[in-house]
Amino acid sequence: MSTKPPICCDISLRVRYAESDPMGYLHHAKYFEYFEMGRTELLRLAGFRYRDLEARGVLFAVAKVEVQFRAPAYYDDELVLTTKIERMTRARIDHSYVLRRDGRLLCEAKTTLACIDREGKLIPIPDEIFHAGNE
């Protein structure tokens, strides 16, 4: 019996001083880096490394982002980011994200990633990833 790869994962993050603005808030641009970290870890848990995909000429470009900021995160906060695959087609992956501090919702987001080659042309998601995510 095969085990289905994970479609959801949690990672813990601590807001670093360099990620904070002068008011001590996590700068809004840093949330997008956190989302990338969540996607990369979820891919790794499924048995794939983005570095290896890039070496094969398979890239994932962010085509769409939606973010709703609910409450600020602050310097030195310990956060938990939940990343989930909501949908996968032959050429795109939709993720959702929930960022929390001590259970309190801080941010919700969604991204759509397009699978492209080095020239930016849309290509199919490699079979091993597509079939792993759609078992």
Secondary structure, 3 states (H helix, E strand, C coil): CCCCCCCEEEEEEECCHHHECCCCEECHHHHHHHHHHHHHHHHHHCCCCHHHHHHCCCEEEEEEEEEEECCCCECCCEEEEEEEEEEECCCEEEEEEEEEECCEEEEEEEEEEEEECCCCCECCCCHHHHHHHCC
